[in-house]
Amino acid sequence: MKKKIAAFAAFAMIVSALAGCGGGSSSAAKDLTLATGGDSGTYYAVGGVLGTTLSPKLELSNVNAVTSGASVANIQMIDLDEAQLAIVQNDVMTYAVNGTDLFEGEAYDSFSAVAALYAETCQVVATSGITSIDQLKGKTVSVGDAGSGTEFNARQILEAYGISFDDINVVNAGFGDSANAIKDGKIDAAFVTAGFPTTAVVELCTTVDINILEVDDAHAASLIEKYPFYTQITIPANTYSSVGEDVKTVAVQATLIASNDLSEDIVYELLKAMDENLDSLRSGHAKFEEFSIENAANGVSIDFHPGAQKYLEEKGVL
């Protein structure tokens, strides 16, 4: 199948080159597929802005965002040559490289990191009577969908507090269902790994007073020491209507990755264009307000693509 895809791609490039004779550098540009997520999600919106903003600026490539099943599926798409770029959670990419957790016994060596883009915050949402993660012991807690990145985040954060899944009544549910379950009094708390403000939590606050539980400095430090893909982050006061104070917690990073088959020059040019066109990217999507080249290595615990490494070293980031 890979040979058929490669043959078709080669034919398409020849046709493109012939059609573009005399048309400038665009005739030599390589078409890159950027795997994102569902068409209503942030990954797809961010990927679309990357493609439409940067493609006119690039001489070596064109970037086309496509919908996908998000992080796990995106890694598999790159491995199968169905995509050359992807947006993934940095914890999930770490599992893939090491062959652990979601990828137990099946390590991937077909991709590397380009840059951390923005934080996906680990939010522990609880009823108003619960004020600390320590108090979750013996409670009914949604830890995200079974096998999801959120479920692994929940397990690791609880572990930092000396709590295992055996110490709670585990519920597997997505963000919307978890919010409804808190509202209906069926569960006491839920783990939500997403950019804030998260719609499901915002809507929950319209009917129920909640707390967002803190991951304090000491527990965050032990967590990061064991799982270096985490970073610390603060959810500002009043992000949610019933939470009037800043809340310290941890986050994973939505990260751009690239196939190791891509040339150093292509990835270098892509990251350079991201750095030099920040205003345009930010006007296209608010999540790019969180991106800067200075923070591009945050939470990245796998190897960088040679092209990205070259640019980040030039900028003094690595």
C-alpha positions as CSV (number, residue, x, y, z in Angstrom):
1,M,0.0,0.0,0.0
2,K,2.9,2.4,0.9
3,K,4.4,1.7,-2.6
4,K,1.1,2.6,-4.3
5,I,0.8,5.8,-2.3
6,A,4.4,6.7,-3.0
7,A,3.9,6.0,-6.8
8,F,0.8,8.1,-6.9
9,A,2.5,11.0,-5.0
10,A,5.5,10.9,-7.4
11,F,3.1,11.0,-10.4
12,A,1.2,13.9,-8.8
13,M,4.5,15.8,-8.3
14,I,5.5,15.3,-11.9
15,V,2.1,16.5,-13.1
16,S,2.3,19.5,-10.8
17,A,5.8,20.3,-12.0
18,L,4.8,20.2,-15.7
19,A,1.7,22.3,-15.0
20,G,3.7,24.9,-13.2
21,C,6.6,25.4,-15.6
22,G,7.6,29.0,-15.5
23,G,5.4,29.6,-12.4
24,G,8.2,30.2,-9.8
25,S,9.2,28.3,-6.7
26,S,5.7,27.0,-5.9
27,S,6.0,24.3,-8.6
28,A,8.7,22.6,-6.5
29,A,6.9,22.9,-3.2
30,K,6.1,19.6,-1.4
31,D,2.5,19.1,-0.3
32,L,2.4,18.2,3.4
33,T,-0.6,16.8,5.1
34,L,-1.1,18.0,8.7
35,A,-3.2,15.6,10.8
36,T,-5.2,17.5,13.4
37,G,-8.5,16.3,15.1
38,G,-12.2,16.5,14.7
39,D,-13.6,19.3,12.5
40,S,-15.2,21.0,15.6
41,G,-12.1,20.8,17.7
42,T,-9.2,23.1,18.5
43,Y,-6.6,21.0,16.8
44,Y,-8.3,21.3,13.4
45,A,-8.9,25.1,13.8
46,V,-5.2,25.6,14.8
47,G,-4.0,23.4,12.0
48,G,-6.1,25.2,9.5
49,V,-4.6,28.6,10.5
50,L,-1.1,27.1,10.3
51,G,-1.8,25.9,6.7
52,T,-3.5,28.9,5.3
53,T,-1.2,31.4,7.0
54,L,2.2,29.8,6.3
55,S,1.8,28.1,2.9
56,P,2.0,31.3,1.0
57,K,5.2,32.2,2.9
58,L,6.9,28.8,2.3
59,E,9.1,28.0,-0.7
60,L,9.7,24.3,0.0
61,S,6.2,23.1,1.1
62,N,2.5,23.7,1.2
63,V,0.7,22.7,4.4
64,N,-2.8,21.2,4.2
65,A,-4.7,20.5,7.5
66,V,-7.0,17.4,7.5
67,T,-9.4,16.1,10.1
68,S,-8.4,13.0,12.1
69,G,-8.9,11.0,15.3
70,A,-6.4,13.3,17.1
71,S,-3.2,12.3,19.0
72,V,-3.0,8.5,18.8
73,A,-4.5,8.4,15.3
74,N,-2.1,11.2,14.2
75,I,1.0,9.3,15.3
76,Q,-0.2,6.2,13.4
77,M,-0.9,8.4,10.3
78,I,2.6,9.6,10.2
79,D,3.9,6.1,10.7
80,L,1.9,4.9,7.7
81,D,3.0,7.9,5.5
82,E,-0.6,9.2,5.5
83,A,0.6,12.5,7.0
84,Q,3.9,14.3,7.3
85,L,2.9,16.7,10.1
86,A,0.6,16.3,13.1
87,I,-0.6,18.0,16.3
88,V,-0.5,15.7,19.3
89,Q,-0.4,15.9,23.1
90,N,3.2,15.7,24.3
91,D,2.4,13.0,26.8
92,V,0.9,10.8,24.1
93,M,3.9,11.3,21.8
94,T,6.2,10.4,24.7
95,Y,4.3,7.2,25.3
96,A,4.6,6.4,21.5
97,V,8.3,6.9,21.4
98,N,8.9,4.8,24.5
99,G,6.3,2.1,23.8
100,T,4.5,2.6,27.1
101,D,1.0,3.3,28.4
102,L,-1.3,4.0,25.4
103,F,1.4,2.3,23.2
104,E,2.4,-0.5,25.5
105,G,4.9,-2.7,23.7
106,E,4.8,-0.8,20.4
107,A,7.4,1.9,20.2
108,Y,7.3,4.4,17.2
109,D,10.5,5.9,15.7
110,S,9.0,7.5,12.7
111,F,8.5,11.1,14.0
112,S,10.1,13.8,16.1
113,A,9.1,17.1,17.7
114,V,8.9,20.5,15.9
115,A,7.5,22.8,18.7
116,A,5.2,22.9,21.7
117,L,2.2,25.1,20.6
118,Y,0.0,25.7,23.6
119,A,-1.0,24.2,27.0
120,E,-3.7,21.6,27.5
121,T,-4.4,22.1,31.2
122,C,-5.1,19.3,33.7
123,Q,-8.2,20.6,35.5
124,V,-9.6,18.7,38.4
125,V,-13.2,19.8,38.7
126,A,-14.9,19.0,42.0
127,T,-18.1,19.8,43.9
128,S,-18.0,22.8,46.2
129,G,-17.5,20.6,49.3
130,I,-14.2,19.2,48.0
131,T,-11.2,21.6,48.3
132,S,-8.1,19.4,47.7
133,I,-7.0,16.4,45.7
134,D,-6.3,14.6,49.0
135,Q,-10.0,14.5,49.6
136,L,-10.8,12.5,46.5
137,K,-9.9,9.3,48.3
138,G,-13.1,7.2,48.6
139,K,-15.0,9.6,46.2
140,T,-16.6,8.9,42.8
141,V,-14.4,10.4,40.2
142,S,-14.6,10.6,36.4
143,V,-11.1,10.1,35.0
144,G,-11.9,10.6,31.3
145,D,-12.7,8.1,28.6
146,A,-11.2,4.7,29.0
147,G,-7.7,4.6,27.4
148,S,-7.6,8.4,26.8
149,G,-4.8,10.7,27.6
150,T,-6.9,12.3,30.3
151,E,-7.2,8.9,32.0
152,F,-3.4,8.6,32.2
153,N,-3.2,12.2,33.4
154,A,-5.6,11.4,36.2
155,R,-3.7,8.2,37.2
156,Q,-0.4,10.1,37.4
157,I,-1.7,13.1,39.3
158,L,-3.5,11.0,41.8
159,E,-0.3,8.9,42.2
160,A,1.6,12.0,43.1
161,Y,-0.8,12.4,46.0
162,G,-0.5,8.8,47.1
163,I,-3.9,7.8,45.6
164,S,-4.5,5.0,43.2
165,F,-7.6,4.1,41.1
166,D,-8.3,1.4,43.7
167,D,-8.8,4.2,46.3
168,I,-11.6,5.9,44.3
169,N,-14.8,4.9,42.5
170,V,-13.7,5.2,38.9
171,V,-16.0,6.5,36.2
172,N,-15.0,6.7,32.6
173,A,-16.7,9.5,30.8
174,G,-16.0,12.4,28.4
175,F,-16.0,16.1,29.5
176,G,-19.6,16.8,28.7
177,D,-21.0,13.7,30.4
178,S,-18.7,14.3,33.4
179,A,-20.0,17.8,33.8
180,N,-23.6,16.6,33.6
181,A,-22.8,13.9,36.2
182,I,-21.4,16.5,38.6
183,K,-24.5,18.6,38.1
184,D,-26.8,15.6,38.7
185,G,-24.9,14.6,41.9
186,K,-23.8,11.3,40.4
187,I,-20.0,11.9,40.8
188,D,-17.9,14.1,43.1
189,A,-15.2,15.2,40.7
190,A,-13.8,14.9,37.2
191,F,-10.5,15.2,35.4
192,V,-10.6,17.4,32.3
193,T,-7.5,17.9,30.2
194,A,-8.2,20.7,27.8
195,G,-7.4,24.3,27.1
196,F,-9.2,26.7,29.4
197,P,-11.9,27.9,29.6
198,T,-13.4,24.5,28.7
199,T,-16.9,24.8,27.4
200,A,-18.3,21.9,29.4
201,V,-16.9,23.4,32.6
202,V,-18.1,26.9,31.8
203,E,-21.7,25.6,31.2
204,L,-21.5,23.6,34.5
205,C,-20.7,26.7,36.4
206,T,-24.0,28.3,35.3
207,T,-25.9,25.8,37.5
208,V,-23.5,24.5,40.1
209,D,-20.8,25.9,42.3
210,I,-17.5,24.0,41.7
211,N,-13.9,24.1,42.8
212,I,-10.9,23.6,40.6
213,L,-8.4,21.6,42.8
214,E,-4.9,22.8,43.0
215,V,-1.8,20.8,42.1
216,D,0.6,22.6,44.5
217,D,4.3,23.3,43.8
218,A,5.6,20.3,45.8
219,H,3.3,17.7,44.1
220,A,3.9,19.3,40.7
221,A,7.6,19.1,41.2
222,S,7.5,15.4,42.0
223,L,5.1,14.8,39.1
224,I,7.4,16.6,36.6
225,E,10.5,14.8,37.9
226,K,8.9,11.5,37.0
227,Y,7.0,12.6,33.9
228,P,8.9,15.5,32.3
229,F,6.2,16.1,29.7
230,Y,4.2,18.1,32.4
231,T,4.7,21.8,32.9
232,Q,3.2,24.1,35.6
233,I,0.4,26.5,34.8
234,T,-2.0,28.8,36.6
235,I,-5.7,29.1,35.8
236,P,-6.5,32.8,36.4
237,A,-9.1,33.8,38.9
238,N,-12.6,34.1,37.4
239,T,-11.8,31.9,34.4
240,Y,-14.9,30.1,35.7
241,S,-17.6,32.0,37.4
242,S,-17.5,30.1,40.7
243,V,-13.7,30.1,41.0
244,G,-12.6,33.5,42.3
245,E,-8.9,32.7,42.9
246,D,-5.9,31.7,40.8
247,V,-5.5,27.9,40.7
248,K,-2.1,26.3,40.3
249,T,-2.0,23.0,38.3
250,V,-0.1,21.2,35.6
251,A,-0.5,20.9,31.9
252,V,0.6,18.9,28.9
253,Q,1.3,20.6,25.6
254,A,-0.3,20.4,22.2
255,T,2.8,19.8,20.1
256,L,3.6,19.9,16.4
257,I,5.5,16.8,15.2
258,A,7.0,15.9,11.9
259,S,7.8,12.7,10.0
260,N,11.5,11.8,10.2
261,D,11.4,11.4,6.4
262,L,11.0,15.2,6.0
263,S,14.1,17.1,5.1
264,E,15.9,19.3,7.6
265,D,15.4,22.3,5.2
266,I,11.6,21.8,5.1
267,V,11.1,21.7,8.8
268,Y,13.6,24.5,9.4
269,E,11.7,26.7,7.0
270,L,8.4,25.8,8.6
271,L,9.4,26.7,12.2
272,K,11.2,29.8,11.0
273,A,8.0,30.9,9.2
274,M,5.9,30.2,12.4
275,D,8.3,32.4,14.4
276,E,8.3,35.2,11.9
277,N,4.5,35.3,11.3
278,L,3.3,35.2,14.8
279,D,1.0,38.3,14.4
280,S,-0.8,36.6,11.5
281,L,-1.1,33.3,13.3
282,R,-2.5,35.0,16.4
283,S,-5.0,37.0,14.4
284,G,-6.2,33.6,13.0
285,H,-6.6,31.8,16.3
286,A,-6.3,32.8,19.9
287,K,-4.4,29.7,20.9
288,F,-1.3,31.1,19.1
289,E,-1.2,33.8,21.8
290,E,0.4,31.0,23.9
291,F,3.0,30.1,21.3
292,S,6.4,31.7,21.2
293,I,9.7,30.3,20.0
294,E,11.1,30.9,23.5
295,N,8.6,28.3,24.8
296,A,8.8,25.9,21.9
297,A,10.7,23.3,23.9
298,N,8.4,23.4,27.0
299,G,7.4,19.9,28.0
300,V,9.1,18.3,25.0
301,S,10.7,15.1,26.2
302,I,11.5,13.5,22.9
303,D,14.1,14.3,20.2
304,F,13.5,17.3,18.0
305,H,13.5,17.0,14.2
306,P,17.0,18.1,12.9
307,G,15.4,21.0,11.2
308,A,13.6,22.2,14.3
309,Q,16.7,21.6,16.4
310,K,18.8,23.7,14.0
311,Y,16.4,26.7,14.2
312,L,15.9,26.4,18.0
313,E,19.7,26.3,18.6
314,E,20.1,29.4,16.4
315,K,17.5,31.2,18.5
316,G,19.2,30.1,21.8
317,V,16.3,28.0,22.9
318,L,18.3,24.7,22.9
